[in-house]
Amino acid sequence: MNKLAVSLLVALLPALTNAETPKAKKQGMPEGFHELKVGDAAPDFELIGIDEEKHTLKDYADADLLMIAFLSNHCPTSQAVEGRIKKLVKDYKGKGLRLVAINPNDPAALRPDELGYSKYNDSFPEMKRHAKEQGFNFPYLYDGETQKIALAYGCLATPHVMIFDKERKLRYQGRLDDSRYDDDATVTSPDARNAIEALLAGKPVPVAETKPHGCSTKWIDKRGQLAADNEKWEKGEVEVELIDAKGVAALRKNDTKKVRLFNVWATWCGPCVKEFPELVATSRKFGLREFEFISISMDDPKELPAVKAFLEKHNAIVPDKLKPSLKAEGRKGNAYIFNEASSDALIQALDPEWPGPIPHTLVVAPGGEVIFRHNGEVDGDELRAKILAHMGRFYVPEPEVKP
């Protein structure tokens, strides 16, 4: 190869590299991701809705404006705006606006701890239950199986809204408004509503693009990350310590910001063994929140190796988020064996209303208030529902500290 050919190859190399590396790949987005720009036409779609009917873009051709709102079941920001979206639909009913919500997420790409603000995953059956419970007054469509529509529209997060005019040209895209909270009083810039008002009045949109905020789209190619997370839980080690009634009473007092789930169990107790996976599932679900699962075994302290083996077999490890708080409290872990001969002292320290048999489950709020108690094998769904009802589905603003 002569010098001229080499020079041309060097000059063309950047262009060739760019041509072979799509912009979406540079942004960390999956193959086929297309970011819509203001003025672009709305891509066609055909998706199943929670009404079990097929929905297409043409089905909404009569609307002067069409809002496509990418929402999800699991995301606290998405759940927080549901009330404002329902109000938007109600306020503009009969005034030319139609709104269609699309769930873009692959439920198999969601880690358990990403579900800590929701009763439901993002699967199609659970979309139906979530929408019914929340009283959705708009179509809710499922794109999680192929994600072709999320890719075509360039869905970055939930929520992510896009407003199209009569010709189905994009006129606004981004956030619904500037608040991630469910309280309407926290909204200072209702961007999507402003865009709707302007378009219906035949005026230019004041701000045509904003940045969506919320939970990133759970793309199918992220399933590998879930597998890696599962492997970490499966290979994790558990630190088991001995504890007396005084130590239990200190934990029960709960001078922390965490909700604490206590479970008293033993390796020789059939119902204890049967329910234990539900307790671990609960720990994983709330692993990114202020939550702690504390197990107290009634096994003989000499059986510590067997208790440790059982806990590790059932992946009862400490979530990463919890480790700094345990260190600050001077604790090695959250798994214990009660080391006093009489269980009476444990009952008085943990829960005087405990009738005595195991398993026994107690959930306490910061400060020690009882959220949930149950003697006998626990129902995992009921347990998690009680915890979620207390902790809430949304982000909550920190109270103002007065000087």
C-alpha positions as CSV (number, residue, x, y, z in Angstrom):
1,M,0.0,0.0,0.0
2,N,1.5,3.4,-1.1
3,K,1.7,6.5,1.1
4,L,-1.2,8.2,-0.6
5,A,-3.5,5.2,0.1
6,V,-2.4,5.0,3.7
7,S,-3.1,8.8,4.2
8,L,-6.6,8.4,2.7
9,L,-7.3,5.5,5.0
10,V,-6.2,7.4,8.1
11,A,-8.3,10.4,7.0
12,L,-11.4,8.2,6.5
13,L,-11.0,6.1,9.6
14,P,-13.0,8.4,11.9
15,A,-15.9,8.6,9.5
16,L,-15.9,4.9,9.0
17,T,-15.8,4.3,12.8
18,N,-18.7,6.7,13.3
19,A,-20.7,5.0,10.5
20,E,-20.2,1.6,12.2
21,T,-21.0,2.9,15.6
22,P,-24.6,4.3,15.8
23,K,-25.3,7.3,17.9
24,A,-27.5,5.2,20.1
25,K,-24.6,2.9,21.0
26,K,-22.5,5.9,22.1
27,Q,-25.3,6.9,24.5
28,G,-25.5,3.4,25.9
29,M,-28.8,2.8,24.3
30,P,-29.8,-0.5,22.6
31,E,-29.6,-1.1,18.9
32,G,-32.5,0.6,17.1
33,F,-32.9,3.4,19.6
34,H,-34.2,6.6,17.8
35,E,-34.5,9.9,19.5
36,L,-37.4,12.0,18.2
37,K,-36.9,15.7,17.5
38,V,-39.5,18.4,17.5
39,G,-41.2,18.3,14.1
40,D,-40.7,14.6,13.6
41,A,-43.7,12.4,12.7
42,A,-45.2,10.1,15.3
43,P,-44.1,6.5,14.6
44,D,-47.0,4.1,14.0
45,F,-47.7,1.5,16.6
46,E,-49.9,-1.5,17.2
47,L,-49.9,-2.6,20.9
48,I,-52.2,-4.6,23.2
49,G,-53.9,-2.6,25.9
50,I,-55.1,-3.6,29.3
51,D,-58.6,-3.8,27.7
52,E,-57.2,-6.8,25.6
53,E,-57.8,-4.8,22.5
54,K,-55.2,-3.8,19.8
55,H,-54.5,-0.1,19.7
56,T,-52.9,1.8,16.7
57,L,-51.9,5.3,16.0
58,K,-54.8,5.6,13.5
59,D,-57.3,4.8,16.3
60,Y,-56.7,8.3,17.6
61,A,-56.7,10.2,14.3
62,D,-59.8,12.3,15.4
63,A,-57.9,14.0,18.2
64,D,-56.5,17.5,17.6
65,L,-53.6,16.6,20.0
66,L,-52.2,13.3,21.0
67,M,-50.1,12.8,24.1
68,I,-48.0,9.6,24.3
69,A,-47.1,9.1,28.0
70,F,-44.5,6.4,28.8
71,L,-45.4,5.1,32.3
72,S,-44.7,2.1,34.4
73,N,-46.0,0.3,37.4
74,H,-42.8,0.2,39.4
75,C,-41.3,3.6,39.2
76,P,-42.1,6.0,42.1
77,T,-41.8,9.1,39.9
78,S,-44.2,7.5,37.4
79,Q,-46.6,6.6,40.1
80,A,-46.3,10.1,41.6
81,V,-47.6,11.8,38.4
82,E,-50.5,9.4,37.8
83,G,-52.9,11.6,39.6
84,R,-51.9,14.7,37.6
85,I,-52.2,12.7,34.3
86,K,-55.7,11.5,35.3
87,K,-56.6,15.1,36.0
88,L,-55.1,16.2,32.7
89,V,-57.4,13.7,30.9
90,K,-60.4,14.9,32.8
91,D,-59.7,18.6,32.3
92,Y,-59.3,18.3,28.5
93,K,-62.0,15.7,27.9
94,G,-63.9,16.9,24.8
95,K,-61.4,19.7,24.1
96,G,-59.3,17.9,21.5
97,L,-56.8,16.0,23.5
98,R,-56.4,12.2,23.7
99,L,-53.8,10.5,25.9
100,V,-52.3,7.1,25.5
101,A,-50.0,5.6,28.1
102,I,-47.4,3.0,27.1
103,N,-45.4,0.8,29.5
104,P,-42.0,0.3,27.7
105,N,-40.3,-1.9,30.3
106,D,-39.2,-5.5,30.1
107,P,-40.3,-7.0,33.5
108,A,-37.5,-9.6,33.3
109,A,-34.9,-6.8,33.3
110,L,-36.0,-5.4,36.7
111,R,-34.1,-6.3,39.8
112,P,-36.2,-7.1,42.9
113,D,-34.9,-4.0,44.7
114,E,-36.2,-1.8,41.9
115,L,-39.7,-2.8,43.0
116,G,-39.5,-1.4,46.4
117,Y,-42.0,1.4,45.7
118,S,-44.6,-0.8,44.0
119,K,-46.9,-3.7,44.7
120,Y,-46.4,-4.8,41.1
121,N,-43.8,-5.6,38.5
122,D,-44.2,-4.2,34.9
123,S,-45.7,-7.4,33.4
124,F,-48.9,-7.1,31.4
125,P,-51.1,-9.0,33.9
126,E,-49.8,-6.7,36.7
127,M,-50.4,-3.6,34.5
128,K,-54.1,-4.6,34.6
129,R,-54.2,-4.8,38.4
130,H,-52.2,-1.6,38.9
131,A,-54.4,0.4,36.5
132,K,-57.6,-0.9,38.1
133,E,-56.5,-0.1,41.6
134,Q,-55.3,3.4,40.6
135,G,-58.4,4.2,38.4
136,F,-56.7,4.9,35.1
137,N,-59.0,6.9,32.8
138,F,-56.8,6.4,29.8
139,P,-55.6,3.5,27.6
140,Y,-52.5,1.7,29.0
141,L,-50.6,-0.3,26.4
142,Y,-47.8,-2.9,26.8
143,D,-44.6,-2.7,24.8
144,G,-42.3,-4.7,27.1
145,E,-42.2,-7.8,25.0
146,T,-40.4,-6.3,22.0
147,Q,-39.9,-2.6,23.0
148,K,-40.1,-1.6,19.3
149,I,-42.3,1.4,20.1
150,A,-40.1,2.6,23.0
151,L,-37.1,2.4,20.6
152,A,-38.9,4.2,17.8
153,Y,-40.1,7.0,20.1
154,G,-36.8,7.2,22.0
155,C,-38.3,6.6,25.5
156,L,-35.6,7.5,28.0
157,A,-37.5,7.0,31.2
158,T,-40.8,6.6,32.9
159,P,-42.5,9.1,32.9
160,H,-41.5,10.5,29.5
161,V,-44.3,12.4,27.6
162,M,-44.6,13.5,24.0
163,I,-47.3,15.7,22.5
164,F,-48.2,15.6,18.8
165,D,-50.3,18.0,16.8
166,K,-53.2,17.2,14.4
167,E,-50.7,16.2,11.7
168,R,-49.0,14.1,14.3
169,K,-45.8,16.1,14.3
170,L,-44.0,16.2,17.6
171,R,-44.5,19.6,19.3
172,Y,-43.4,18.9,22.9
173,Q,-41.4,16.2,24.6
174,G,-39.8,15.6,28.0
175,R,-41.2,15.7,31.6
176,L,-44.8,16.1,32.6
177,D,-43.8,18.8,35.0
178,D,-40.9,19.7,37.3
179,S,-42.0,17.7,40.4
180,R,-41.1,14.1,41.3
181,Y,-43.6,14.1,44.1
182,D,-47.3,13.3,44.1
183,D,-48.3,16.5,45.8
184,D,-49.6,19.0,43.2
185,A,-48.4,21.9,45.4
186,T,-44.8,20.9,44.6
187,V,-45.3,21.6,40.9
188,T,-43.9,25.0,39.8
189,S,-43.6,24.4,36.0
190,P,-46.5,22.4,34.4
191,D,-44.6,22.0,31.1
192,A,-46.9,19.5,29.3
193,R,-50.0,21.4,30.4
194,N,-48.5,24.6,29.1
195,A,-47.7,23.0,25.8
196,I,-51.3,21.7,25.5
197,E,-52.8,25.1,26.3
198,A,-50.6,26.8,23.7
199,L,-51.3,24.2,20.9
200,L,-55.0,24.3,21.5
201,A,-54.9,28.1,21.3
202,G,-52.9,28.0,18.0
203,K,-49.8,29.5,19.7
204,P,-46.2,28.3,19.8
205,V,-45.2,26.0,22.6
206,P,-43.3,28.1,25.2
207,V,-40.8,25.4,26.0
208,A,-40.8,22.6,23.4
209,E,-38.2,20.3,25.1
210,T,-37.4,19.4,28.6
211,K,-35.5,16.6,30.2
212,P,-37.6,13.6,31.5
213,H,-36.9,12.5,35.0
214,G,-37.7,9.2,36.5
215,C,-36.6,5.6,36.2
216,S,-34.6,4.7,33.2
217,T,-36.2,2.4,30.6
218,K,-35.6,-1.2,31.5
219,W,-34.3,-2.5,28.2
220,I,-34.3,-6.3,27.3
221,D,-30.5,-6.2,27.0
222,K,-30.2,-5.4,30.7
223,R,-31.3,-8.9,31.7
224,G,-27.6,-9.8,32.2
225,Q,-27.4,-7.3,35.0
226,L,-30.3,-9.0,36.8
227,A,-28.5,-12.3,36.4
228,A,-25.3,-10.8,37.9
229,D,-27.3,-9.4,40.9
230,N,-28.9,-12.8,41.5
231,E,-25.4,-14.4,41.5
232,K,-24.2,-11.9,44.1
233,W,-27.1,-12.9,46.4
234,E,-26.6,-16.6,45.8
235,K,-22.8,-16.4,46.7
236,G,-23.1,-13.9,49.5
237,E,-21.9,-14.8,53.1
238,V,-24.0,-14.3,56.2
239,E,-22.5,-13.2,59.6
240,V,-24.3,-14.9,62.5
241,E,-24.0,-13.6,66.0
242,L,-25.3,-14.5,69.4
243,I,-27.8,-12.1,71.1
244,D,-29.5,-11.8,74.5
245,A,-32.7,-10.2,75.5
246,K,-31.0,-6.8,76.2
247,G,-29.6,-6.8,72.7
248,V,-33.0,-7.6,71.2
249,A,-34.7,-4.8,73.2
250,A,-32.2,-2.3,71.8
251,L,-32.9,-3.4,68.2
252,R,-36.7,-3.4,68.9
253,K,-36.5,0.2,70.2
254,N,-35.4,1.1,66.7
255,D,-33.7,4.4,67.1
256,T,-33.1,4.6,63.4
257,K,-34.8,5.8,60.2
258,K,-35.3,2.2,59.1
259,V,-38.4,0.0,59.1
260,R,-37.3,-3.2,60.8
261,L,-38.7,-6.7,60.0
262,F,-38.1,-9.2,62.9
263,N,-38.6,-12.9,62.4
264,V,-38.1,-15.5,65.1
265,W,-37.5,-18.9,63.6
266,A,-35.5,-22.2,63.9
267,T,-34.0,-24.7,61.5
268,W,-36.1,-27.5,63.1
269,C,-39.4,-25.5,62.6
270,G,-41.2,-26.6,59.5
271,P,-43.4,-23.5,59.0
272,C,-40.3,-21.4,59.6
273,V,-38.3,-23.1,56.9
274,K,-41.3,-22.9,54.5
275,E,-41.9,-19.2,55.0
276,F,-38.2,-18.1,54.9
277,P,-38.0,-17.5,51.1
278,E,-40.8,-14.9,51.5
279,L,-38.8,-13.1,54.1
280,V,-35.7,-13.0,51.9
281,A,-37.9,-11.8,49.0
282,T,-39.2,-9.0,51.2
283,S,-35.6,-8.0,52.1
284,R,-34.6,-7.9,48.4
285,K,-37.7,-5.9,47.4
286,F,-37.0,-3.1,49.9
287,G,-33.2,-3.4,49.5
288,L,-32.9,0.2,48.2
289,R,-35.1,1.7,50.9
290,E,-34.7,2.4,54.6
291,F,-35.5,-1.2,55.6
292,E,-33.9,-4.0,57.5
293,F,-34.7,-7.7,57.9
294,I,-33.5,-9.1,61.3
295,S,-33.6,-12.9,61.8
296,I,-33.5,-14.3,65.4
297,S,-32.9,-18.1,65.5
298,M,-34.1,-20.2,68.4
299,D,-31.6,-22.9,67.6
300,D,-29.1,-24.1,70.2
301,P,-26.1,-21.6,70.0
302,K,-23.9,-24.7,69.3
303,E,-25.8,-25.0,66.0
304,L,-24.4,-21.7,64.7
305,P,-22.7,-23.4,61.7
306,A,-25.9,-25.0,60.7
307,V,-27.9,-21.7,61.1
308,K,-25.3,-19.9,59.0
309,A,-25.5,-22.6,56.3
310,F,-29.3,-22.4,56.2
311,L,-29.2,-18.6,55.9
312,E,-26.6,-18.7,53.1
313,K,-28.5,-21.4,51.3
314,H,-31.6,-19.1,51.3
315,N,-29.5,-16.0,50.3
316,A,-30.3,-14.1,53.5
317,I,-27.4,-11.6,52.9
318,V,-27.3,-8.0,53.9
319,P,-28.2,-5.6,51.0
320,D,-25.3,-3.2,50.1
321,K,-27.4,-0.2,51.1
322,L,-27.7,-1.5,54.6
323,K,-24.0,-2.1,55.3
324,P,-23.0,1.5,56.2
325,S,-25.8,1.8,58.8
326,L,-24.9,-1.6,60.4
327,K,-21.3,-0.4,60.6
328,A,-22.4,2.8,62.2
329,E,-24.3,0.8,64.8
330,G,-21.4,-1.4,65.5
331,R,-23.1,-4.5,64.1
332,K,-21.6,-7.2,61.9
333,G,-24.8,-8.3,60.3
334,N,-28.5,-8.8,60.9
335,A,-28.7,-12.6,61.7
336,Y,-28.7,-13.7,65.3
337,I,-29.1,-16.8,67.6
338,F,-30.9,-16.1,70.9
339,N,-28.5,-17.3,73.6
340,E,-30.6,-17.3,76.8
341,A,-32.3,-20.4,78.1
342,S,-35.8,-19.0,78.6
343,S,-37.8,-17.6,75.7
344,D,-39.8,-15.4,78.1
345,A,-37.1,-12.8,78.2
346,L,-37.2,-12.7,74.4
347,I,-40.9,-12.3,74.3
348,Q,-40.8,-9.4,76.7
349,A,-38.0,-7.7,74.8
350,L,-39.4,-8.2,71.3
351,D,-43.2,-8.4,71.5
352,P,-45.2,-9.0,74.7
353,E,-48.2,-9.9,72.5
354,W,-46.4,-12.8,71.0
355,P,-48.2,-16.0,72.2
356,G,-45.0,-18.1,72.2
357,P,-44.9,-20.5,69.2
358,I,-42.6,-19.8,66.2
359,P,-42.4,-18.5,63.6
360,H,-43.3,-15.1,64.8
361,T,-43.0,-11.9,62.7
362,L,-43.0,-8.3,63.8
363,V,-42.5,-5.2,61.7
364,V,-41.8,-1.9,63.5
365,A,-41.4,1.6,62.2
366,P,-38.7,4.0,63.3
367,G,-39.3,4.7,67.0
368,G,-40.8,1.2,67.6
369,E,-44.4,1.6,66.4
370,V,-45.8,-1.8,65.3
371,I,-46.8,-1.9,61.7
372,F,-47.5,-5.6,61.4
373,R,-47.4,-8.7,63.6
374,H,-48.2,-12.3,62.8
375,N,-47.7,-15.6,64.6
376,G,-47.4,-18.6,62.4
377,E,-46.4,-18.9,58.7
378,V,-46.6,-15.5,57.1
379,D,-48.2,-14.6,53.8
380,G,-45.5,-12.8,51.8
381,D,-47.8,-10.7,49.7
382,E,-49.7,-9.5,52.8
383,L,-46.5,-8.7,54.6
384,R,-45.0,-6.7,51.7
385,A,-48.3,-4.9,51.2
386,K,-48.4,-3.8,54.9
387,I,-44.8,-2.6,54.6
388,L,-45.4,-0.7,51.4
389,A,-48.6,0.9,52.7
390,H,-46.5,2.3,55.5
391,M,-43.4,3.3,53.5
392,G,-45.4,4.7,50.5
393,R,-45.3,4.4,46.8
394,F,-43.7,7.8,46.2
395,Y,-40.7,9.9,47.0
396,V,-41.6,12.1,50.0
397,P,-40.0,15.6,50.3
398,E,-37.9,16.1,53.4
399,P,-39.6,18.3,56.0
400,E,-38.2,21.8,56.2
401,V,-35.8,22.4,59.0
402,K,-36.6,25.7,60.7
403,P,-33.7,27.6,62.1
